[in-house]
Amino acid sequence: MVGVIDTGVQLDNPELTTPNNDISPSSTDVIADRPGGPNPNGVNLHATWVSDTIASELNGFGTIGVAYQATILSIRADSPGTCGVNPTSTSCSFTDDNQATAINYAAANGARVVNISLGGPGPLDSNFETALQNAVADGVVFTIAAGNDNGGSVEFPAMYAVDPRYAGSVLAVGATDETGKIAGFSAVAGTAAGGFVVAPGADIVTDCDQNNSCFNVSGTSFSAPTGAGALALLLQAFPTLTGKAAVNLLETTANHSGVYADSNIYGFGLIDLNAAFTAQGPMSIPQASGQTITPAPMAGSMVATALGDSIAHTNALMTVGYDRYQRPFAVNLATGFHVAPRRSLQAEVATPEDSAQVVVGNGMARLSLTTDAQPNDDAPQLALRGRGDLRMAADHRADVNLTADLGRLSFQAWTGQNGMPAAPGLGAGDNAFAMLSQPDHAVRAGLRLGPSWTISAEAGGGSPYALYGFTDLAPSHYGMAEARFSRGPLTAFFSAGQLTEPEGPLGSFLPRGSTYALPAETAFTTARLEWTPTDRLIVSAEAGMGRTHAIGLFLGLSEPAISSQWALSAHTLCPADRPGCLRFDVRVGQPTRIEGGTFTAVLGQIPTLDSQIVEFTRRQFSASPSGRELDLAFGFSRDFSHIGELELKALGVMDENNQRDIPPNLGLLATWRSRF
């Protein structure tokens, strides 16, 4: 309900009565001694023009009010005889006492917003100020025309917008013209800038009949009701919003850029309803525990390929969030789980030819140190040499690998930096689950049980690291046991282990401390077979399964997620007597993919406008992605003796990142390597 203190609306105005009656039956005339008695039906059209700007119905003709379903509480307060006989006259006058009576009536009869499109040069009397203060104390807010002073100062009572007694509950409204700039007739913000906004007020079409015969009016009298309609919309849509908060919302979301940046003219700027209906500030998501969370995805966060789009595309994580004005909004927490980006199919960067390796010892113990930088390299030299990558001296790959063979016992310790691949013989370099930890160190101990069997234990993982400005990221680590069987051309590996990932499951990056953190543990088993039927052909097959547990702030796996991966490959070798033969390489595989499991979250339902009560429900959805990625590769290479080596490779990725309907990612790579 919007109170309009003015000349009294025409009670039969078709824009306000057709098809519904949007004029409150409590509309009144506060002038008891009016000739012929009080008459709420005004003889002057000013109140009707103002009311139509606020609440003209959506009725198929004429115009549409800013808040077309609002109810107008019309309060006639013009002094008897001052309007004259011309219904379009603007010469009506109003006493301070009658305006005070009208304010008291509006507050007592349920108006949450009151529009006053009246003004004059000086402060009003104590009766008016007391009525205004009492209404403000009751939560009523006011939009008041700034005045048609041709670029001059804001008039009273609009100047009360910056009076400390009423500040925050009174909004002075200036007018803009068809260009969006301040209208020539409008007062400017000046000293009232702290409570001043602008809205359209020139050539406003209003008071239409069914034949679309309308009036065209101008003045801050018609920009103020635009502000009143905006407040009515906000208070209707968000019942828990206070009047003061609604005024503040219009002020802080007003367009204050470009021409509107001049506060001396535009105050807070041009009213922007789209912005006012947008959530302001960080969202607060209530939890069943009574606590709240603030969804804030961290830079670079993403869900691993294994989960694909299982989280990002679900509707199960729709919930309610509250902005800094405590307004409820629908929030889809799934949008914070970003799907991994598509890959670029490009040749792997090989260890540069100027790598250096030092090997110490032989026989039982052997220590090797490898680096891809020569001792006298430095950053400027690398830049001048044009190595073709972005690494500087501090980013050179290097590692240390210690191996010891003590009869039936063997031992290996390795550490690398800057992406150096794990040393041969370690699961850190060939076990699909262990590799998810992105290890930069590993230790392995083995025991040979006989000519065919060897068992071993291995542990490794990454090191604490910084990324995207986060300095306390915890590394993943793994531990595994392996049995190896070898006889003739056949070698088999069987392993079982545990993968711990504080920053997200199966290679995800969901940092600790964020809303979307999802620390995980995965128990895994893998098997790999290698068969060498001839001295020119090697065939291999591998497969693995994992069982993942994960629990976060609002999302967790109520049923462990079962994952799988497999690969088949074959490649040929050149025998010693034919070093320049044609070599072939073919591989098909499925990277790690969740095959089954259930995510569960307990989240609040979006409340109804009537109750505003948040009910919490248990949501469940499958952890399996929509697609199944297949990686295909076929290539051949040939060494042309001292001239160089040519390699051609065709690559294909189907259902990339385990997402259905993703177009195939296809590539053809040609590489020529030569040393001179």
N, C-alpha and C positions, 0 to 999 in steps of 0.2 A: 504494500500500500504506500503510495506516494502522496504526500500532502502538497497541494498547490494553493499557496496564499496569494490571491490575486483578485480579479474582478468577478469571479464566479463563472463556472463553465456552463455552456448551453447544455442542458440536461438531455436534449434530444439530438445532440450532435451525432450524425451517422457513423463517423469514424470511431466513436467511443461506445456506441450502442448496438452496432450491427456487426455480427449476428449476436454477440453477447453484450451485456451491459457492464462496461468497465468503470462505471461511475458509482462510487459507494453511496448507498442510501443514507449514510451518515453525513454526506455533504451538507454544508450549512452556510448561513449568512450570519456573521457575528454582530451585525449592526441592528440592535434591537429597535431603534427609533427610526428606521428607514421609512419614508412615506409609503403607506400601503402595507407596512409590515415587512419583516425579514423575508428575503426572496433569494434562495441559493442559485436560481437560474439567472445568470448574468445578462445584462443588456449590452455589455461591451464584450468584444470577441477576443481580447488579449488573453484571458485565462484559457479560452478554448484552444487558441493557437499553441500556448505553452503545453497544455495537457495533451494535445494531439502529438506534439513532438515527443512526448514521453511514451504515450500508450495507444496511438492509432492502431486499430486492429488489423490483423492479416485477414482481409475480407474480400479480396479480389478487386478493389477499386481504391483510388486515392493513394495514400502513402502508408508506410509502416513505421510505427513508433519504435524507438530504441528498445523499449521493454514492452512489447505489444500485448502482453498478458498481465501487465501491472494494473492495479486498481487505483483510480484517482479519487482521493479525498479532497474535493474542492471546497475551499473555505473562502467565501466572499468577504472582503474587508474594505472595499473602496468606500470613501466617504460619500454620503448622499449628495447627488447633484453635481459631482465633480467630473463625471465622465461625459456629460452632455448627451445629445441625442444621436450622435454619430457612433455606430457600433465599432468602428475601426479607430476611434480616437485614442490617443495615448496620453491624454491630459488628466487622467484619473489621479487622484491623490489619496494618500493613506496616512492616518495618524499613527503615531508610535504606539499609543494605547491599544488601538484596534489590531495592529499587527501583533502586539503582545498577546492579546486575547486569542488571536488566530493560532499562534504558536502553542499556547496552552491547550487549545482544542485539538490540534493535530496530535500532540503527544498523548493526550488522554484517550484518543480514539484509534490508536494503533498504527499511526504512520511512522515508519522507520526512517524514511527519507522525506525531507520537506524542501520544496523548491520555492524560492522567493525571487521573482524577476522584477524587482523594484529597487529603487536606489535614490540616493540624494547626497548632498555635499558633506554632511557632518554626522557625528555619532547620534544614536537614538537615545531616548530617555531611559531612566533607571527601570521603569516597568518593562520595557522591551528587553533590556539586558538581563533582568532577572528571569524573565520567561525563557530567554535563549539559554541562560545558564542552567535552569531547571531541566529543560528539554535535553540538553547535552548530557547532563548527569543521568538522564534516563536512557541514554544510548541513541537518541535521535541524531541524525546528521543532516546537514544543510548544504544545498547548492544555491549560490546567490549570484545573480548577474553582476559582472564587474562594472558595468556602466558604459554608456555610449558617449564617452568624453573625448572622442577624436584623438586618441593617443595620449590622453592625460592620465591622471591618477585614478586608482580604483575608488569607487564610491562606497558609501555606507549603505546597507549593512555588510557588504562584501568584505570591507576592510577588517571585519571581526575575524576573518580567517587567520590573521596573524596576531590576534589578541591572545595572550597566554591563557585567559580564562576559557577560551573556546577553541584554542588551537588544536587541530587534528580532527575536529568535528564539523568545521565549516570550510567549504571549498568555494573560492572565488573563481568564476569562469569567464574568461574573455572569449572573443569571437574571431574565427578565421574566415577568410573569403573563399571564393571558388578556386583560387590558386593554392590554397593551403596556408598562406601567410596571414599575419594579423590583419584583420579588417580595418579599413581606414577609420571607421566610426568607433572602434572598440578602445576602451581603456587598456593600458599595458600594465604589466605586473608591478614594476617599480618597487616600492617598499613592501608590497604585498606578495613578493615573489615566493616567500616561504609557504604560501597557501593558495597558489594561483596555477590554474591550468587553462588551456584553450580547447575549444571545440567548434565545429562548424556553426556559423551564425548568420551567414549572408545568403540571401535568396533561398530561404527554407520554404519548401512547399508543404502546406498544411491546410487543415480544415476543408477537406474535399467532400463532395457529395457523390451519389452513385453515378452521376454523369461526368465525373472527373473534373468538375468545376472547382478550382482550388484557389487559395490565397498564396501569394508569394511574399514572405516577410523577412525582415532583417533586423538584427540587434542582438545584444548580449542576452536579451530576454529569452532568446531561442537557443543560445549555446548553453546556458545554465541547465535547461531541462534535458539536454543531451547528457550532461553529467549526472543528473538525477536518474535518468533511465539506466545509465551505466551502473550506478550504485545499486539500483533495484535488481538488475540482472545478477550482480555478484552476490547480493544478499539472498536472492532466491536460489541460486545454484549452490551456494555454500551456507547452509543455515547456521553453522557454528561460527561464521565470520561476524565479528562485531562491526558496528557502523564505523568506528574509528579505524579499524583495520582495513575496511573497504576503501575509505578515503585515502589512507596511506598507500594502498595498493594502486589506486588510480594515479597517485602522484609519482610513485617510484617506477611504474611501468610506462609512464607517458613517454612519448618520443622526444628525446632531448638531444637529438643529433641534427647536424646540418643547420638549417636556418633556426630550428627550435632550440639550439644550444645557447642562445642569448637569453639568460635568465631574467635580465632586466625587462625584456619584452614578453617572453613566453612563460616565465616562472619555471615550473616543472616540465612544461612542454605540451604537446598535443596528446589528448586522450587516445590510448591505443587499447581497445578492448581485446584484441587477439592476445596481446602481451599480458593483459590483466588476467586472462583466463588460462595462462600458462603457469605451470608450477614455478615458484620462486625459491631459490636457494636449494640446498641439499635436501633430498627426500629422506624422511624418517619412516622406516618400515616397522610396524609393531610386530612383536613376536608373542607366541603363546606363553612364554616364560615371564612376560611383563617387561622385558627389555626391548630395545629398539636397535635396528641396524640401519646404516646409511650405505646404500649401494653406490660404490665408487670403484669401477674397474681400474686397475692399475695399468700404467703404460706397458704395452707389449704383451699383455696377458692374452692367452689363447688356450683353447681346448685341443688336446692332441688328436692326431689323425685317427687313433683307435676309437675315439668316441664320436668323431665326425660331427654331424648335426643333431645328435640325439638330445642335447640340452637346448641348443640355440633355437630349434624349431618347435619346441613344445609350448602348449598353452597352459600347462599345469602350474606354471610359476607366476601366473597373473595374481596380483595381490593389491592391497591398498597401501599407499604411501601418503605422508602428510608433508606439505611444504612448510616454509618458515611462518606462514600465516595459519598453520594447522588446518589447511584445506585438504580434503581427501582427493586423491587422484589414482586412477588405475596405473599400476606399474607392472611391467613384465620383467621380472628379474632374469629371465632367460637371455635378454639382450646383452647382459654383461659377460656371457660365456661366448667369446668370439671364436668362430671357426678358424682353424689354421688357414693361412693364405695358400693360394695355389703355388705350386713349385715352378721354378725355372729349370727347364731341361738343358743342362749345359755340362760340358766336360768337367770332370773333377780336376782340381788343381793338384798336379803331381808335385812331389817334393822336387824343388829346383835342382838342376844339375850341379850347382856349386855347393851342394850339401857336403858336410864333412863328417866323418865317422872315425872315432878312435876306439880300438878294441884292445883290451888289456887281458892277458892271461889266455890259457888254452887248457885243454884237458878237462879237469874237474870243474874249474870255475872260469867264468868269462864275464867281463864287464865291458859294455859298449856305451859310448856317448855319441849321440848324433845331433847335428844342428844343420839348418839350411842356410846359415850365415857364416861367412868367413870371418876370422878374428878381427880384421881391420875394417870391416864394414861399419858405416855409421849412417844415420838417417839422410843427410844431404847426398851422400854418395848413392844411396839406393834410389833416391828420387831422380838423380841425373842418369842413372843407368837404365831407367825405364823398365823395371822388372815386370810391369804389367799387372801388379796388384797394388792394394792400398796399404799393405803392411809396412810399418816402419821398423827401425832396428829393434825396438823394445818388443815387437810382436813376432819375432822369428820363432818358428817352431823348433823345438828341441826336446830330447828325452834322454833318460838314463835307464839302461836295462842291465840288470845283474842276473846271471843264471849260474847255477851250480849243480853239478851232477855227481852225487856221492853214492855211486853204486846203484842200489835199488831206489834210493831217495833222490829227489830232485827239488830244486828250489828256484823261484824266479821272482824278482821284484822289479817293478817298472814305474817310472813317473815321467810324465810328459807335460808339455805346456803349449798353449795357443793352438789347440786342435791337432797336435801330433797324434797320428793313429797309434793304437796300442801295439806293442811288440808282438810278433808271432808267438803262438802257443798260449795266449791268454784268452779267456772267455770275454774279456773286456773289448776284444776286437771282433769277435765272431758270434757271440750269443745275442740273439735279438732282444732279450729282456735286459741283460746286463748292459748292453749298449745304450739303453734308454736313460741310464744314469749319467751319460756323457762323462765317462770316467777319465781322469787324468792321473790316476795311480792305481796299482793293483799288486797284490802279493799272492803267489800261488805255491803250494807245496804238493808234491806228488810221490806216490809209492808204486813201484812196479811189482806186480804180484806174480808175474811169469812172463813168458815170451809173448803172450797175446793181450794181457790185461794190465791196465794202469788205472789207479784211482787217484783223485786229487781233490784239494779244497782250495777255493779262491775267494778273496774278498777285495773289493775296490770301490771306487766311486769318484765323485768330483770333490772339489775344494770350495770352501766359502768364497763367494764371488759377489761382485757388484754389477748391476745392470740397470739401465734407465734411471740412474740416480739412487737406486736402493743399494745400501751397503751391507745389509745383514742377511742376504739370501742364503738359505741353507742348502747344501748340496744333497743330491741323491746318492745312495750307496747300495751295494748289493753284497750278498754272500751266497756261494753256491758250491755244491759238490758234484764231481763229474767222474764217470767211469768211461774208459776208452778201451775198445777192443780192436785189435788189428791182426789180420791174418791174410797173407797173400795180397791180392788186389783190393781187398775190402777193409775199410776202417769205419768204425761206428763210435759215436759219442752219445752218451746219455747223461743228462744233468738235471739237477733240481736245486732250487734256491729261493731266496727271498729278496725282493726289491723294495726299498723304502724311499718314498718320494715326498719330502715335506712341501714341495712347491707344486704339487698336482699330479694326478694319476697318469701313468703310461706315457710320460714325456710332456704332459701339459705344463703350462706356465701360469699358475694361479697363485700368486705370491702370498706367503703368510702375512697376516695382518690386514689383508683386504677382505671385503665382504664376501668375495667369491672364492676365498681360499678353500682348498679341498685336499688336504694332506692324505696320502694313500700308502697302502702296503699291498704288495702283490707277491703271492707264492706262485712259482712257475716251474714247469718241467719242459725240457726240450730234448730232441733227438736229431742227430745228423748222421747221414751215411755218405761215404765217399767210395766210389768204385773206379778203379783204373784198369779197364779190360785190356788196353794196349798201352804202349809207351807214348802214344799220341793223343789219347782220349781220357778225359776225367769227367765222370758223371757224379753229381751230388744231389742229395735231397735232404731237406730239413723241415721240421715242424715243431711247434711249441704251443703250450697252453698256459694260461695264467688265471689266477683267481684273486680279484682285487677287492679290498675293503677301503672305503673312503667315507669320511664324515666331515662336514663343514659347519658353518654357522647356521644355515637354514636348509642345507641340502646334504643328503647322504645316501649311501647305498644300503637299503634295507635288506637286499639280497646281494651277495657278492657278484661282481661282474665277471663273467667267464670270457676270456679272450683267446684268440687263436692267431697263429701266423704260420705260413709255410712258403717254401720256395723249391723250385726244381731248376737245375742248371747243368750245362754241359759245355766244355770248351776243349779245344785241341791244342797240342803242343808241337813244337818243332824238334825233332830228334837232333842229336848232336851232329849227325852227318848231313843234315839238311837245315841249316840255320835260317835260310831265307824262305821257308815254305809259307803257304797261306794258312793263317790260323782263324778258326771260327769260335764264336762265343754266343750262346743263347741262354736266356734266363726268363722264367715266368714265376711270379710269386704274389702272395697276398701279404702285405704288411700287417702288423698287429691290428686286430679289429675286435671290438666287443661283440660277442655272440649272444649273450644273455645277461640278465641282471636287472634290478629295479631301483630306480632313484625314488626317494621319498622326501617330501617336504611338508611341514605343517605351517600353513600361511593363512592370513586373514582374508576373508571374503570382502569384496567391495561393499560398503554399507549402503542401505537405501537412504534416500533423502529424508524419509520420515523418522527412521529410528536412529541412524548414525551409530548403531551398535556394530562392532566388528566381531564377527563369529569366525573362529579358526577351524579349518578343515584339513584333513590329511589328503595330500595329493600324491599319486604315484604315476610313474611313466617309465617306459623301457629305456635302458641304457644303450640299446643297440642303435647304431646309425642307420640311415635309410638305404645306403648303398654298400657295395663290397668292392673295394679297390683291388685292381689287378695291375701289376707292373710287368711290362713286357720289354725285352731287349734282345736285339739280334745284331751282331757285328762281326766284322772280320778285319784282320790286320796283316801287314806284311812288312818285313824288314828288308829294305833294299841296300843291304850291306853298308857301305860307308856314306851312301847318299842320304839316308834317313829312313824313317818308319812312317807308313801310312796306316791310319785306322779309320774305318767307317762304321758308324753305329746308328741303328734305327731304334727309337724308344717310343713307348706308348704307355699312358696311364689311363685306365678306365675307372669310372666312378671315383675320381680323385678325392682324397680325404674322406673316403667312404660315404660320399654323398651321391645319391641317385640323381640322374638326369644332368649331371655335370658333363659338358662336352668333353670328348676325349682330348687329352693333352698329348700331342704327337710331336716328335722331334727327329731330326736327322743331323748327326754330328759328323764332321770330318776333321781329322786332326793330322797334322804333319809335324813330326819331330825330327830335328836335324841338329847336329853339333858341328860347329866349325870355328 
